[in-house]
Amino acid sequence: MKSKIFLSLLLSGSIACFAQGYKDGIEYYKVSEYDNAKELLERNLNDAGTDKSEAFYYLGAVALANGNTAAAKDYFQKGQSAGSCQLNLVGLAQLQLMAGDEKGADTNFKEAIKGSPKKDAKILVAIARAYYTVDGVKYAKQVADYIKKARKNNRTEADTPILEGDMAAKENNTGDAQGMYDEAISYNPTLSEPYVKYARALFKVSPQQSIQRLQDLLAQNPSSALAQRELAEKYYENDQWTKAAEQYGDYIKNPNHFKQDEVRYASLLFYGKKYQESLSLAQQIEASLPATDKNVFYMKRLELYNLVAMEKWEEADVAAKALFAMNVPDGAKFEVKDFTDYADALKKLKRTDEALVQRTKAYEANPDKLDLLKDLSDAYGDAGDDVNAAKYYQMFVDKGDYKTNDLFVLAKKYYYVAYADSVPESKAAAIDNALKYLGMVEEKVADNPRMRILITSQKAKTLQVSDVEKTDGKAVEAYKALLDLLNQDPANLTDRKDDYILAYLYLSSFYLATGDKETANGYYVKWLEADPENEGLRSYVNKFIKNEK
């Protein structure tokens, strides 16, 4: 991602020259984003460059689209008083049509035409759209007549094919609609509306072509907030997160961006692994918002994620406490990652019991996410609770969605239970379970030398657990089998040195404890060959074993 600009720079006055002012609000209205349109129209209403008569018309059009006819009428009347935009008369006429006053509507339509420049096709298209919006079937003749007049007055007015494209799109005639939008673009290549409508209609079928259309628009109209944002959104929807972040970074330099877009950009920076930039932006956004704004919650969450990603564990702890102390806004909830990230931080801070609490909450938040059972098992293991560690890993395996290695891990979990257990019955049960799963793994990897060594080593250690005094010999054959496997590859003398040492340690101790000193001494010598830097062992071999020979 190219942009490293933080919020204070993003909102600076130096970029105002790239804005379209209230016209960005008009563009949002024309693609049916009414809330965004209203925000930008109101935000720019008192700017020196705003045509208030036109702005009031579009505020009225937004109110009308939202079903508020009283507010619409008020805005249209204000627009009439503020200037010469004849669209306000069209708006008032549309209200009359809706009320059944066709005669009054016709009078106002004619007044709008009279007050407009000669051969103005835009006003004729606006009238056609008003008739179509109120009742396209009932007023089909009027719609067709005004479209025909518009075509006659100005054959290259882009508004005409845009209306025809909208009508085709409403009838699900996507191809015809796209053709009309293409025609509009050929008449006015800088107009955002046809590009955006074309791109939206095309996106599900061909996202890359849709994106290309928006890139073309941005090349023609780089100041359009709608064009900038729409391209960023399409990158995001197409999982092109790096490009989405770059485009959002450019877009939010535009004063006509929205607060929620800053939030999206901060998130994209995080997913693009720009953690410090994401953190800084999230903190600045949070500081700019009232405490009751729902985005404060999302920014606190993002701060936690970034601090964990940067391995700033103490700061992550503080951020997590702040997040979990919040009242969750409507429509939001604590997510699994909230708990697991906090658990990661607590684990690094060696607060294993607290980490276990967070892992438990993560699993409770989404019990269908099976990997959380594995995480919970590991958390119990970190906390020294081997029984529950085995229990939750067993639950994971019992769900059936496991790999061969998971059986091996479960066998080791039961080994740790057996190792720590002093009750003969439960100790024996844990050993049986460990051997059971090792056997299942062995069946699946019989042709894999490396895995056979791992399994045989673990089997020997598991059997050894029950032979505390090293006198019953349960692990003898397993350790001898391990040595046979190890000796098949000379590289194991280096690569698997610990397995050799483990085997020789057990076998020498076992034969010494059972009175077979000669066999024991042989294993001590082999042990020293495998572990020549063990000076204590060397001293023992030299002092006791070699002297006996």
Secondary structure, DSSP 8 states (H G I E B T S, - for coil): ------HHHHT-GGGGGG--THHHHHHHHHTT-HHHHHHHHHHTTTSTT--HHHHHHHHHHHHHHTT-HHHHHHHHHHHHHH---THHHHHHHHHHHHTT-HHHHHHHHHHHHHTS-TT-HHHHHHHHHHHHHHHTTTTHHHHHHHHHHHHHH-TT-THHHHHHHHHHHHTT-HHHHHHHHHHHHHH-TT-HHHHHHHHHHHTTT-HHHHHHHHHHHHHH-TT-HHHHHHHHHHHHHTT-HHHHHHHHHHHTTSTT--HHHHHHHHHHHHHTT-HHHHHHHHHHHHHHS-TT-HHHHHHHHHHHHHHHHTT-HHHHHHHHHHHHTS---TT----HHHHHHHHHHHHHTT-HHHHHHHHHHHHHH-TT-THHHHHHHHHHHHTT-HHHHHHHHHHHHHTS---HHHHHHHHHHHHHHHHH---HHHHHHHHHHHHHHHHHHHHH-TT-HHHHHHHHHHHHHHHHHT-TTS-S-TTHHHHHHHHHHHTT-TTHHHHTHHHHHHHHHHHHHHHHHTT-HHHHHHHHHHHHHH-TT-HHHHHHIIIIIHHH-
